[in-house]
Amino acid sequence: MRSSRLIVLLCFMVILAGIPAASSGDNHSVIPSEDLSKSVVSIFVYDWRGQFLRQGTGFFINDTGEVVTCRHLLEEGSFAEVVTVEGEILIIEKVFSEDTETDLIRIGLDFPPEKPSSIRGTSSLPAPGDKVTVAGDKSLATVSAVRMVPVYGFLMRIEGIEPLSGAGSPVFNENGELVGIVMFQLYGRENVAWVMPARKTASVMASKSQAVTHLEWSETQIGSWFETSTGSYLLGLVHYWEEEYLMALEFLNRVTDDDRYNKVAFFLIGCCNTALKRHQESESAYSMAVLFSPHSHRAYLQLAKSHYENGNMAASLKACWKSIRLKSNDPEAYRLLNRVYSALGNESWTRAALYIYFSFSNRLQPARQGRQMALNDPLEIVYK
């Protein structure tokens, strides 16, 4: 155990040495490395035999030495330790609160540092294109997307991080404020991370539950967060947005029985199968999506497309008109209507649908349309 501690300590010190320092000549500088690094800790988790399981990151949230990190880091572990930037090795002794929905946990140490540096957070979300830094990285990363996830809230995608950036790593804006926490990095995309907003920490900060020892907590844990409905739902969405459709299907199929997520799950199962050109499967999934989301014009439009690809023009026409009744100014629906009527040999409606398609295509303002769709149709939010 002593040799393993020395190895992980050396690795951690090397990582922290890369936190960027402020520079007067750099327009994208962040707060000095000393201020950042003192707030950040590395977490090492071991099983009951003392075998290393995984490594992650956490950060101090107050002057009593409490740390917040991702809950899944501690799963299956019987023993865990924290290494500070000064080289102190501390034992995780208590669990104060946890949130299985956000995958966050608030922990206490056996001998917390005296008045440790805590992190200053903000509830504001960065915008796509903003520069951020992940604790431990030598260079700045870029926010490439801010996604609204129905039921859950926002997720951010950042690019340009280092492969060693781990779950629980705090993400800072250019003012040195905490804007997010790394949830996970996908295999094969080590320079990309998906990040929850800093505001999610409120769930574990406000909890008044009684503290338990880390050992007591570990003995009650069954299964992985990634196997829960929320974990599977988020991973399914992320893999879909990353165009990894087979992996997305693996996770989304796990949540079709959960009333919180099944309307989005069935819809995205259809989208994944459409991308994979499995039109029979996509038709079945979209048929379920319209049952759970009868007011979603996007669900009906995707169902109409699947019927069209499967050669069922009558069903496609019916679903397409249903979509138009729910949202009458979507050019995409009239483009499909044109194709369906053309396949049915109805020349007058073919020309009429094409005329309306061009009329709406020229008149609509995409930005305004996007805002309206986000308000009226949750499935439009997750559709690429």
N, C-alpha and C positions, 0 to 999 in steps of 0.2 A: 504494500500500500504506500510506503514511504517513497519508493522509486517512482510509482505512478504519479504521485503528487508533484514530485520535482519535474517530471516531464511535462505535465499539463501546465504547471506554473510557468515554465520556460516558454511554452507555446503562447500562453496568454500574454506575457510581457512583450513578445514579438508582435502580436496582433495589435496591442494597444499603442505600440510605438508608431503605428501608422495613422493615428487620428490626426487629421489636418489641423495645422495651427493657423491663426489669423495672420493676414498679411495686408499691409496698407496698400499694396499695389494690385490686389486681387479683388475684382468686383464681385466674385462669388465666394468670398471667404466666410468662414463660420467662426463661432466663438473659439477661443484658444483651446488647444488639446488638453492642457492641464485642467481646465474647468470641466470639460467633457469627461475625460477619463476617470476623474475621481468619483463621478456619479455612476460609473458603469462597472459591473462585475461579470466575471465569467463563472458559469455553473457547470459542474461535472457530476454526473450521476452514475452510481454503481449498484449492482445487484447485491443480493444477500451474501454472495461469495466474495464480494469485493472486486468483481470484474467490471471494467468500464463499459457503460452502456451508450452514453451520448453526451454531447457538449452543447451548451447554449449560452445565452446571455441574459442578464437582468439589469436592473438599475434601482438605485435608492429613491424612495419616494418621500421620505421625511427624515427628520433629524434623529429619529429613534432607531434608525438602521433597518427599517423594513424594506423589503425588495419585492418588486413586481416582475414576473416573467411569464412565459407561456406554460400553461398547466401541463401540456402533453410532454414537456421535457422531463418531468418528474415521474411519469408513468412507468410502472414496472421496477422502479428503483427503491431500494431499501435504505440507501445511504446517499447523501449528496453534500457537496461542499462548494463553497464560494471562494473565489480568489479575487482580491481587490487589486487595484493598480499598484499599491504599495507592496504587494507581495504577500499580504496576510491571507492565510488559509483558514476559513471559518466554516463551521458546520451548520447546515440548515436544521434548525431545531424545532420550529413551530410552523404550522399553517394557520394563518389568521382567517383567510377567506378565499373562496374560489368561485369561478363562474364557468360552468361547463358550456354555456352558449358562446361566450367570447373567447374561451380557452385561456383565461388569465387566472393567475393565482398570486396571493400576497403572502410572503413568507417572512419568518424571523430567524435571526442567527443566534448562535450560542453566545458569542461575545462581540456584539456589533461595534463598529468603530465609533469613537466619540465624535458626535456631531458630523456625520458624513455629509458630503455634498449631495444634495438632492436635485432632481431635475425639474425645471420649470416648463409646464405644458401649456398648450393652447388648444382651444376647441375649434379653431379655424382649420379648414382643409386647404392644402396646397392645390394649385392649379396645374394641369398638364403643361409640361415644359419647365416648371420650377426646379431649381437645384436644391437637393437635400444631401445630407450626409448620414451614413450609417456608422454607428460607433465602431471603431476598429478599422474602418476602411481608409486607404491612403488618398483616395480621390473622391470627388463629388459624384453623386448619382443624379438621375433625372426622373422626375415623375412623368411617366408615359401615359397614364390613364387614371381617372378617378371614376369608379363604377358604382352605381346605385344597385344594391342587391335587395330585391323584395323580401320583406320580413326581417332581414338582418340589419341592413343599413349600408354604409359605404365601405368599399375596399379600394385601396390604391395599389397601383402597379408601378414599381420603380425599376429602372434599368441602369446598368453600369456599376453594380455593386460587386464586391469581391466574393469569390466562391466560399471563403471561410466565414462570411457573415451568417450568423446563426439565428434560429428562432429566439424571440425575446429581445432581439437587438433594438435599442431605441433609434428612431429616425428623427433628425433635427432639421429645422429649416435654417435659412441664412441668418436668422436672429438668435440662433441657439435655443429655440423653443422646441419641445417635444411635439411632433405632429403625428407620429405613428409608431407602431411596434411591428416588427417583422413577424409574420405568422408562419410562413413556410416558403421554401424555394423548391421548384419542381425539378425532378431528375432530368438531366440533360439541358437545363436552363439555369445553370448555377449563377449567372450574372443578372438574373431577374428575381425579384422578390415580390410577394403580395403582402400588403401591410394593412393592419387595422388602424383606424384613427385613434389618436391619443384619448379622445373623449370616452372610448370604451373602458378605460381604467376606472371610471366612476363606479362601475358595478362592483368591483372588489374594494374600492376605497371606502364606500359607504356602508359596507356590510358590518353588522354588529354581532355576527356569530361568534361563539366561543372558540378560542384557539385550541387546537389539538397538536400533539407532537407529530413530527414528520413520520415517524414509524407508525403511529396509529392511523394517520391518513393513508399511508401507502398500503396498509393491510386491508383497507376497505375498497380499494380501487379494483374495478373489474372492466376489462376491455380497454380499448384505446379511444381517445377523442376522435380520431380519424374514422372510427367505425360508428360514431353516433350519427344521428340524423343531421345535426347541424354541421358536423365535420364533413360528412359525405356530400351534403348539399353544397357547401362552399367549394370543396375540391372539384365537384362535378362542374360547377359554374366556371371555375378558373381553368380547368382543362378544356372546356368548351371555348372560352375566349382565347386560349392559346392554340386553338385548332387541333387539339389532341383528342379526337372524337371517340376513339375506342376507350381511352382511359376515362373520359367524361361519362360514357355510358355505364362503365363499371360502377361509378359512384352514384350516378343519378338513379339507377335502377334500385338502389337501396332505400330510397326515400319516397317511393310512390305510395306507400301506405301511411305516410305522415301528413295529416291534414294541413299542417303549416306550410309544407313545401311541395305537395304533390301537383298543384296547378302549374308551377314553374317547371317541376321535374318532367312531367309528361310533355310539356311544350318543348323543352330542350332535348329530350330523348328523340322527339320528332325532328328537330333541327339537326342533331348529330346524324341520324339515319339519312336525312336528306343529303347532307354533305358526303356521306358514304355511298350515296346512290342506292340506298335500300328503301325504295319507295313504298313497298308493301308495309314494312315496319313503321315507316314514318306516318303513313296513313292511319295506322292503328293508334299510334301515340297522339297524333293531332285530334283524332276522334275523342280520345279521353280528355285532351286539353280543353276542348270546347264544352265538355260536360262540366268540368270544374271551373271554367272561365267563360260562361255564356255571353259575357259582354265584351269579350276581347276581339276586336276586329283582326288583330294579327293572327290569333289562333285560327279563325275561320279562313283567313287568306292563305295561311300555310296549308290548311287542310284542303282547300281548293286546288292548290298547286300539286299536292300529292295525288288527288283524284285525277288531275290532268295528266300527270306523268304515268299513272296506271291505266290511262285510256278510258276512265269513267267520266265522260263529259257531262252527263246529266247531273251527277253528284257534284262535279266541279262547279257547274253553273250555279247550282243552289247555294253552295258554300260561298261562292264569290259574291253573289248578291246579298247574302247575309252580312258579309264583311263590309260591303258598301253601305248597307243600311246603318251599320254601327259607326262608320267613318266615311262620309260621302266624298271627301276631297283627297283621297289617297290615289295618286296616279298609278301606283303599282297594281292596284286592284283592277283598274280599267285596262291596263296593258294585258293582264291575264284574261279579262273578259273578252278582249279583242281576239286573243288566241283561241279561246274556247268556242266563240261563235264562228270563227273561221273554220275550226275543225268540224263544226256542226253544219257548215255550208250556208249559214245565215249571213248574206252579204250586207244587208242594210244595218244590222246590229254590229257587224264587224267594223264597218266604217264609222258608225256612231261611237262605239267604244274607243276607237283609235283617236277620233276627234277630241273626245273628252279627256283622254290620256294626255294629249299634247297641250290642251287648254290648261289643265291643272299643273302640268310639268312646268309651264312657263310662268304661271302666276304665283305658285306657292313659294314662300320664303322658307328655306330649309331650317334655319335656326328657330324660327317661330313654330314651325311644324314640329320640330323635335321636342320643344318644351311642352307643347300641347299633348303630344303622344305620351310623354312621360307622366303627365297628370292623369290622363284618361285610361291608359292601358298599361298596367304593370308589365305585361309580357313584352311590350315594345322596348322596355328598358334593357332587358337581357338579350334581346335579339340583336345580332351584329348587323 
